[in-house]
Amino acid sequence: MFPPPRRLGAALAALAFSAAATAHAQPVAGAIDRDTVIEHARRRSWAVRVAVARSGEARALREGASLPARENPSLQLRSGPRFTNDRGAVPDLSFALSWPVDLSGSAGARTRHAEAAAEAAEAELRDGVRVAVGAALDLYARVLGAGEALRLAEARAALDEALVRAAGVRRAAGVTGDGDLATASAAYAEAAARSLRARAEREALRAELLAALGLDPQAPTEVVGALGPPGESAGLEALLARADRRSDVLAGAALVSLARADVDVQRRAGTPVPRLLLQGVRENEVFVQGGVELPLPLYQRNQTARAVSAAVATTREAQREAVRARARGEVVAAWRRADGAAAAFAALAAAMGAADEAERLSTRAYELGQAELATALAARRVAAEARAARVDALLAWVRARLALDVAAGVGP
């Protein structure tokens, strides 16, 4: 024998919605919406924090870049006794001052290299912000989609609970037997389990979003907003034009400028640096000498560093073109996906009225004894799957549109 439908319904309802009661009992520490997600992704996300730290590394190259020489002056002091036949031990003292004079223009080249490094780091930071915001908005959309899935699961559980009650009434009236009540109870148990899984998935995605934004993933922060169809998009040609100015393409151009600046630095570093010499000696007499020391570049002309920097510059130019081609390819692919997702959502949305009506009529027919339980459950299953497919299609469209905006470098 099966338990009374009222007792069974109460037990399954308690199982399905106990998590909701627990969540409502906890204090809510604020809420985040789409604008908050964007703001936190730009300022607090770990990817942006790391990019900011790297830009600090590049800015540090400015320290000492404008110094007039790569080497320090040197001062040499020597002293000791000189033994003579007539005077015995006589103290001798000498000094030598060597001062480098860099005539290669390296200071200006190093300054330009440091500025190019700072600009490249800033460009990479902007690209990091683009990617971080896109990833955060994608997670935000997934959280909203999980919320819609939870709403559908709870609504289906409520309808299945009503079906259990209807089956219990019909069995009490002798119209049907225990089979219908058992089938309806099993369907309700499945709906309750689906609700619990949907709630857990939403909470897991919420934790991922909070962690991505640099917030405490265990904080009871609510994610608010509605999952709706995205607005109009620019044309493909306009998006391709924007992709040519995408932040990573500009970062690639900045890296090319940095590599060329390094080529200039390494070329000038191969120029010998003469040293002005001043020497004073006290022996039997005191005398002062001046002169110039010039290294002869017979072996070392900074050949390795110059060759490597030239090769790096060639690589950076190839990488810039590769990034530009990849950006355009990503835009075209994202455009196709977004267009297909929009068409799929439109097709499912057009069928929702028929699915709702079929579910309503079949449920009412069973309550009136005009249809079998299997017919009502089949219609309900088709309607539930259609609703879930509509939410999935909407989420896929929103995510595809977000991917298109990120690929084209369109900021939110």
Secondary structure, DSSP 8 states (H G I E B T S, - for coil): ----HHHHHHHHHHHHHHHHHHHHHS----EE-HHHHHHHHHHT-HHHHHHHHHHHHHHGGGTTTT-S-SS--EEEEEEEEEEETTTEEEEEEEEEEEEE---S-HHHHHHHHHHHHHHHHHHHHHHHHHHHHHHHHHHHHHHHHHHHHHHHHHHHHHHHHHHHHHHHHHHHTTSS-HHHHHHHHHHHHHHHHHHHHHHHHHHHHHHHHHHHTTS-TTS--EE------------HHHHHHHHTT-HHHHHHHHHHHHHHHHHHHHHHHTS---EEEEEEEESSSEEEEEEEE----SS-SSHHHHHHHHHHHHHHHHHHHHHHHHHHHHHHHHHHHHHHHHHHHHHHHHTHHHHHHHHHHHHHHHHTTSS-HHHHHHHHHHHHHHHHHHHHHHHHHHHHHHHHHHHHT---
